[in-house]
Amino acid sequence: MTDDSGEIEISKLKEPTFESSDNYPSALIMYTSGTTGIPKGAMITEQNILSNLESIGDYFRIDSRDCIMIARPLYPCAVLTGEFLMSIIRGVRIVFHSGEFNPIVWSNKIEREYVTVLGGTPTLFFNISRLVKKKEKIQSLRKIVVSGERMTATVAREIHNFLPDVDVYSVYGLTEASPRVTYFPPALFVENSESCGFPIKNVQVRIIDDDGLETCPGGIGELYVKGDNVMAGYYKNSDATVRVLNDGWLRTGDMAYKDSKGLIYIKGRRDDMIIHAGMNVYPQEIESVVSEYPGIVGVLVQGVDDSRYGQKIVMYVSGENLSVQDIIAYCRQRLPSYELPSEIKIIDEIPRNGSGKTI
């Protein structure tokens, strides 16, 4: 079962024969984060997991010389598969950190344990890079995996400036895909930081427009995924399963486009799209621009029903020494008129769920 390096040979592992109550061969049920609607249980087979681990291992080179610090709960699929199981298979030493987020405490532990690999959201790495001033505190880091949120140019610059010699793997996935779908080669990170990269090995992607046709480069549509990593269906929810699975293709609900190089860019969730005065507005695009404003730590944009515009754009921001009038002036300089927020509210902190995603 192992080779000379001590790594488990994934191809020799066999899928068990036990089944879920829905008659699907299911190894575990992973519930979606439920940021909108009721969480659904994605039935993940062992083959789903093994396929995803093989694909991740194809580009993510870690081994017994590495040490990973896992500082997030194991229930997000990105942590369970991409960090925990991947580390076990590669013989990586694992250090768990269950305390609350404190950049100084984290950096001290990373230095003390000689951690070489760390995973987290863009917001987490942004906060670390801004609050930890002594670069020597995290000199041991060699690789970081960024997932859970869309990467912005501001966060990418901050990470690169703070960790210039670290390989940054900006990845995209979803629970229903076990979860990894794409990865961004570290060598391209600085130049195309807002892309989530290319499909991983053994995974196909399509971008389909509202007419059911595959888009040309630059055309926006919904991202579809196909591969052995795609779930069997939702637990005891056949209606939801039929809505997202068709002939092996998984509808992700994420709007995206490809550039001429084949790099994939996520625009935002179809469910989150705001229709303002007849225009399609993607909250994450506004959030990406506004996050560049000095002093802003967190941004959240939402659509609220409005009798005049259909939906109005409401923006919540957190940070230090912020002024609504100054932020409005900043937005007017950098956003098209149809993306300008109708309301701006300054709050203490942007709420997030246990996976680190905004609520």
LUMMIFI-6222 format. One line per field, with one value per residue (C-alpha): residue number from 1; residue in three letters; z, y, x. Coordinates in nm, 3 decimals, m for minus. Each point is the difference from the previous one (the first is absolute). Example, Ala and Ser with C-alpha at 12.3 -4.5 7.8 and 13.67 -1.06 7.14 Angstrom:
BEGIN
k = c(1:2)
r = c(ALA:SER)
zz = c(0.780:m0.066)
yy = c(m0.450:0.344)
xx = c(1.230:0.137)
END
This chain:
BEGIN
k = c(1:2:3:4:5:6:7:8:9:10:11:12:13:14:15:16:17:18:19:20:21:22:23:24:25:26:27:28:29:30:31:32:33:34:35:36:37:38:39:40:41:42:43:44:45:46:47:48:49:50:51:52:53:54:55:56:57:58:59:60:61:62:63:64:65:66:67:68:69:70:71:72:73:74:75:76:77:78:79:80:81:82:83:84:85:86:87:88:89:90:91:92:93:94:95:96:97:98:99:100:101:102:103:104:105:106:107:108:109:110:111:112:113:114:115:116:117:118:119:120:121:122:123:124:125:126:127:128:129:130:131:132:133:134:135:136:137:138:139:140:141:142:143:144:145:146:147:148:149:150:151:152:153:154:155:156:157:158:159:160:161:162:163:164:165:166:167:168:169:170:171:172:173:174:175:176:177:178:179:180:181:182:183:184:185:186:187:188:189:190:191:192:193:194:195:196:197:198:199:200:201:202:203:204:205:206:207:208:209:210:211:212:213:214:215:216:217:218:219:220:221:222:223:224:225:226:227:228:229:230:231:232:233:234:235:236:237:238:239:240:241:242:243:244:245:246:247:248:249:250:251:252:253:254:255:256:257:258:259:260:261:262:263:264:265:266:267:268:269:270:271:272:273:274:275:276:277:278:279:280:281:282:283:284:285:286:287:288:289:290:291:292:293:294:295:296:297:298:299:300:301:302:303:304:305:306:307:308:309:310:311:312:313:314:315:316:317:318:319:320:321:322:323:324:325:326:327:328:329:330:331:332:333:334:335:336:337:338:339:340:341:342:343:344:345:346:347:348:349:350:351:352:353:354:355:356:357:358:359)
r = c(MET:THR:ASP:ASP:SER:GLY:GLU:ILE:GLU:ILE:SER:LYS:LEU:LYS:GLU:PRO:THR:PHE:GLU:SER:SER:ASP:ASN:TYR:PRO:SER:ALA:LEU:ILE:MET:TYR:THR:SER:GLY:THR:THR:GLY:ILE:PRO:LYS:GLY:ALA:MET:ILE:THR:GLU:GLN:ASN:ILE:LEU:SER:ASN:LEU:GLU:SER:ILE:GLY:ASP:TYR:PHE:ARG:ILE:ASP:SER:ARG:ASP:CYS:ILE:MET:ILE:ALA:ARG:PRO:LEU:TYR:PRO:CYS:ALA:VAL:LEU:THR:GLY:GLU:PHE:LEU:MET:SER:ILE:ILE:ARG:GLY:VAL:ARG:ILE:VAL:PHE:HIS:SER:GLY:GLU:PHE:ASN:PRO:ILE:VAL:TRP:SER:ASN:LYS:ILE:GLU:ARG:GLU:TYR:VAL:THR:VAL:LEU:GLY:GLY:THR:PRO:THR:LEU:PHE:PHE:ASN:ILE:SER:ARG:LEU:VAL:LYS:LYS:LYS:GLU:LYS:ILE:GLN:SER:LEU:ARG:LYS:ILE:VAL:VAL:SER:GLY:GLU:ARG:MET:THR:ALA:THR:VAL:ALA:ARG:GLU:ILE:HIS:ASN:PHE:LEU:PRO:ASP:VAL:ASP:VAL:TYR:SER:VAL:TYR:GLY:LEU:THR:GLU:ALA:SER:PRO:ARG:VAL:THR:TYR:PHE:PRO:PRO:ALA:LEU:PHE:VAL:GLU:ASN:SER:GLU:SER:CYS:GLY:PHE:PRO:ILE:LYS:ASN:VAL:GLN:VAL:ARG:ILE:ILE:ASP:ASP:ASP:GLY:LEU:GLU:THR:CYS:PRO:GLY:GLY:ILE:GLY:GLU:LEU:TYR:VAL:LYS:GLY:ASP:ASN:VAL:MET:ALA:GLY:TYR:TYR:LYS:ASN:SER:ASP:ALA:THR:VAL:ARG:VAL:LEU:ASN:ASP:GLY:TRP:LEU:ARG:THR:GLY:ASP:MET:ALA:TYR:LYS:ASP:SER:LYS:GLY:LEU:ILE:TYR:ILE:LYS:GLY:ARG:ARG:ASP:ASP:MET:ILE:ILE:HIS:ALA:GLY:MET:ASN:VAL:TYR:PRO:GLN:GLU:ILE:GLU:SER:VAL:VAL:SER:GLU:TYR:PRO:GLY:ILE:VAL:GLY:VAL:LEU:VAL:GLN:GLY:VAL:ASP:ASP:SER:ARG:TYR:GLY:GLN:LYS:ILE:VAL:MET:TYR:VAL:SER:GLY:GLU:ASN:LEU:SER:VAL:GLN:ASP:ILE:ILE:ALA:TYR:CYS:ARG:GLN:ARG:LEU:PRO:SER:TYR:GLU:LEU:PRO:SER:GLU:ILE:LYS:ILE:ILE:ASP:GLU:ILE:PRO:ARG:ASN:GLY:SER:GLY:LYS:THR:ILE)
zz = c(0.000:0.034:m0.213:0.116:0.117:0.235:m0.204:m0.048:m0.360:m0.060:m0.305:0.212:0.246:m0.067:0.040:0.267:m0.084:0.276:m0.115:0.133:0.056:m0.345:m0.159:m0.099:0.092:0.252:0.223:0.175:m0.021:m0.011:0.064:m0.202:0.192:m0.038:m0.047:m0.199:0.063:0.192:0.002:m0.218:0.063:m0.288:m0.019:m0.062:m0.105:0.079:m0.372:0.003:0.274:m0.148:m0.340:0.150:0.208:m0.306:m0.194:0.284:0.042:m0.369:0.056:0.377:0.095:0.375:0.179:0.331:0.023:0.033:0.296:m0.046:0.254:m0.023:0.170:m0.137:0.087:m0.194:m0.116:m0.304:m0.284:m0.103:0.338:0.031:m0.348:m0.106:0.333:0.239:m0.230:m0.245:0.285:0.133:m0.343:m0.051:0.349:0.099:0.369:0.113:0.266:0.106:0.131:0.157:0.161:m0.133:m0.275:0.134:m0.255:0.261:0.163:m0.342:m0.116:0.324:m0.035:m0.366:0.098:0.302:m0.189:m0.321:m0.203:m0.375:m0.130:0.098:m0.144:0.047:m0.157:m0.176:0.292:0.249:m0.189:m0.058:0.374:0.082:m0.250:0.131:0.370:0.023:m0.073:0.054:m0.309:0.175:0.213:m0.289:m0.191:0.015:m0.228:m0.348:m0.133:0.075:m0.137:m0.035:m0.035:0.124:m0.151:m0.322:m0.016:m0.061:m0.141:0.332:0.204:m0.257:0.011:0.380:0.014:m0.260:0.169:0.338:m0.119:m0.320:0.007:0.078:m0.265:0.000:m0.120:m0.059:m0.050:m0.066:0.085:0.162:0.234:m0.280:m0.183:0.300:m0.027:m0.229:m0.357:m0.101:0.115:m0.090:m0.063:0.245:m0.280:m0.149:0.327:m0.007:m0.366:0.002:0.368:m0.038:m0.200:0.168:m0.263:m0.209:0.053:0.202:m0.147:m0.084:0.022:m0.291:0.012:m0.223:0.018:m0.119:m0.083:0.060:m0.339:0.096:m0.229:0.093:0.008:m0.194:0.186:0.200:m0.005:0.339:0.094:0.268:0.078:m0.052:0.132:m0.093:0.143:0.244:0.279:m0.053:0.277:m0.036:0.093:0.298:0.293:m0.003:m0.236:m0.351:m0.119:0.084:m0.153:m0.333:m0.007:0.017:m0.159:m0.368:m0.195:0.244:m0.015:0.323:m0.014:0.249:0.018:m0.049:m0.288:m0.175:m0.320:m0.164:m0.154:m0.318:0.200:0.151:0.345:0.190:0.182:0.244:m0.016:0.289:0.099:m0.232:0.312:0.123:m0.326:0.045:m0.276:0.046:m0.245:m0.252:0.029:0.130:0.293:0.163:0.366:0.002:m0.272:0.215:0.308:m0.189:m0.093:0.338:0.189:m0.147:0.202:0.278:0.342:m0.119:0.145:m0.118:m0.264:m0.060:m0.280:m0.014:m0.208:0.176:m0.167:m0.116:m0.165:m0.227:m0.116:0.054:0.241:0.166:0.086:0.371:0.109:0.348:0.084:0.303:0.085:0.165:m0.044:m0.273:m0.138:m0.203:m0.210:m0.080:m0.099:m0.225:m0.172:m0.043:m0.155:m0.245:m0.128:m0.050:m0.064:m0.288:0.096:0.008:0.261:0.241:0.339:0.102:0.368:0.186:0.359:0.221:0.242:0.252:m0.180:m0.309:0.124:m0.111:0.044:0.137:m0.341:m0.006:m0.270:0.030:0.117)
yy = c(0.000:0.234:0.085:0.053:0.356:m0.122:0.157:m0.190:m0.105:0.139:m0.217:m0.317:0.109:m0.156:0.151:m0.167:m0.160:0.150:0.232:0.291:m0.021:0.154:m0.298:0.204:m0.133:0.271:0.031:0.315:0.278:0.351:0.281:0.318:0.319:0.113:0.371:0.012:m0.231:m0.327:m0.194:m0.312:m0.324:m0.083:m0.376:m0.051:m0.342:m0.135:0.011:0.371:0.061:m0.222:0.162:0.347:m0.098:m0.142:0.321:0.225:m0.210:0.047:0.368:0.045:m0.134:m0.062:m0.287:m0.128:0.292:0.241:0.104:0.138:0.204:m0.061:0.290:m0.035:m0.255:m0.326:0.013:0.224:m0.238:0.216:m0.063:m0.366:m0.100:0.262:0.034:m0.290:m0.304:0.130:0.040:m0.350:m0.154:0.192:m0.069:0.368:0.086:0.166:0.271:0.099:0.345:0.031:0.341:0.316:0.195:0.206:0.086:0.029:m0.332:m0.165:0.133:m0.110:m0.351:m0.019:0.094:m0.233:m0.303:0.085:m0.006:m0.007:m0.026:0.200:0.025:0.275:0.255:0.315:0.206:m0.204:0.045:0.368:0.055:m0.193:0.200:0.332:m0.074:m0.199:0.238:m0.218:m0.213:m0.219:m0.138:m0.212:m0.077:m0.373:0.027:m0.142:m0.052:0.150:m0.110:0.274:m0.101:0.074:0.348:0.176:0.136:0.375:0.195:0.184:m0.319:m0.160:0.296:m0.001:m0.373:0.022:0.299:m0.171:m0.349:0.059:m0.339:m0.210:m0.204:0.119:m0.251:0.189:m0.268:m0.030:m0.270:m0.086:m0.270:m0.176:m0.055:m0.150:0.296:0.097:0.112:0.239:0.113:0.293:m0.076:0.208:0.130:0.185:0.129:0.358:0.064:m0.146:0.004:0.030:m0.323:m0.333:m0.169:m0.311:m0.319:m0.263:m0.339:m0.223:0.290:0.163:0.340:0.187:0.350:0.000:0.310:0.051:m0.157:m0.322:0.065:m0.014:0.348:0.135:0.152:0.298:m0.112:m0.026:m0.304:m0.261:m0.230:m0.372:m0.273:m0.367:m0.268:m0.288:0.256:0.107:m0.113:m0.275:0.242:0.172:m0.217:m0.059:0.294:m0.129:0.329:0.195:m0.275:0.019:0.378:m0.017:m0.333:m0.078:m0.272:0.012:0.379:0.198:0.349:0.196:0.309:0.214:0.246:0.002:0.058:m0.122:0.221:m0.080:m0.204:m0.220:0.156:m0.001:0.304:m0.019:0.295:m0.105:m0.217:m0.005:0.017:0.307:0.193:0.332:0.130:0.376:0.218:m0.286:m0.053:m0.316:0.090:m0.248:0.094:m0.147:0.241:0.296:m0.159:m0.050:0.371:0.137:m0.228:0.213:0.303:0.084:m0.113:m0.244:m0.350:m0.161:0.067:m0.166:0.103:m0.118:0.067:0.121:0.012:0.349:0.129:0.240:m0.194:m0.358:m0.046:0.258:m0.056:0.006:m0.015:m0.080:0.089:m0.048:0.153:0.300:0.375:m0.049:0.271:m0.076:0.314:m0.083:m0.357:0.130:0.236:m0.290:m0.218:0.272:0.014:m0.374:m0.157:0.036:0.187:m0.314:m0.158:0.295:m0.101:0.152:m0.029:m0.039:m0.123:m0.008:m0.293:m0.144:m0.328:m0.186:m0.316:m0.332:m0.363:m0.280:m0.049:0.361:0.105:0.313:m0.056)
xx = c(0.000:0.299:0.303:0.359:m0.076:m0.271:m0.280:m0.325:m0.065:m0.348:m0.066:0.018:m0.266:m0.341:m0.345:m0.215:m0.332:m0.216:m0.279:m0.203:m0.373:m0.046:0.179:0.305:0.348:0.080:0.306:m0.115:m0.257:0.144:m0.244:0.026:0.072:m0.360:0.074:m0.325:m0.293:0.012:0.330:m0.004:0.187:0.233:0.050:0.371:0.123:0.343:0.077:m0.087:0.255:0.270:m0.038:0.029:0.303:0.173:m0.067:0.117:0.314:0.074:0.088:0.037:0.340:0.018:0.175:0.133:0.242:m0.293:m0.212:m0.352:m0.192:m0.375:m0.172:m0.352:m0.269:0.018:m0.361:0.061:0.082:0.297:0.162:m0.096:0.115:0.254:0.180:m0.068:m0.033:0.260:0.248:m0.067:0.058:0.324:0.132:m0.005:0.028:m0.324:m0.028:m0.351:m0.086:m0.345:0.030:m0.160:0.169:0.288:0.271:0.275:m0.088:m0.022:0.336:0.168:m0.143:0.101:0.356:0.010:m0.133:0.187:m0.320:0.060:m0.359:m0.308:m0.352:m0.257:m0.230:0.125:m0.134:0.200:0.328:m0.077:m0.043:0.317:0.203:m0.130:0.025:0.323:0.283:0.307:0.053:0.253:m0.283:m0.127:0.317:m0.074:m0.304:0.053:m0.352:m0.340:m0.338:m0.260:m0.366:m0.351:m0.036:0.077:0.355:0.033:0.293:0.043:0.028:0.229:0.241:m0.001:0.073:0.276:0.164:m0.011:0.097:0.198:0.176:m0.308:m0.184:m0.362:m0.260:m0.322:m0.266:m0.372:m0.246:m0.331:m0.126:m0.188:0.332:0.182:0.108:0.287:m0.078:0.280:0.341:0.221:0.370:0.207:0.224:m0.299:m0.144:0.126:m0.085:m0.354:m0.085:m0.377:m0.027:m0.069:0.216:m0.043:m0.204:0.183:0.091:m0.300:m0.247:m0.183:m0.165:m0.242:m0.141:m0.361:m0.205:m0.373:m0.079:0.177:0.297:0.367:0.149:0.296:0.299:m0.121:m0.364:m0.168:m0.204:m0.052:0.291:m0.070:0.232:0.040:0.228:0.030:0.010:m0.364:m0.235:m0.262:m0.280:m0.162:m0.104:m0.379:m0.049:m0.062:m0.153:0.314:0.214:m0.184:0.044:0.379:0.098:m0.058:0.181:0.291:0.033:m0.028:m0.149:0.208:m0.222:0.313:0.018:0.335:0.193:0.320:0.266:0.192:0.255:m0.268:0.029:m0.330:m0.136:m0.291:m0.238:m0.223:m0.292:m0.300:m0.219:0.188:m0.032:m0.178:m0.226:0.021:m0.195:0.009:0.377:0.169:0.223:0.238:0.064:0.350:0.112:m0.102:0.156:0.326:0.022:m0.107:0.240:0.280:m0.116:0.250:m0.117:m0.265:0.037:m0.325:m0.265:m0.337:m0.240:m0.362:m0.310:m0.314:m0.344:m0.087:m0.319:0.188:0.307:m0.112:0.290:0.219:0.365:0.081:0.363:0.133:0.359:0.222:0.334:0.162:m0.062:m0.261:m0.228:m0.311:0.045:0.362:m0.092:m0.279:0.246:0.244:m0.272:m0.101:0.357:0.038:m0.340:m0.247:m0.316:m0.218:0.233:m0.002:m0.141:m0.332:0.094:0.327:0.001:0.308:m0.004:0.246:0.063:m0.119:m0.180:0.148:m0.097:0.217:0.163:0.116:m0.247:m0.210:m0.356)
END
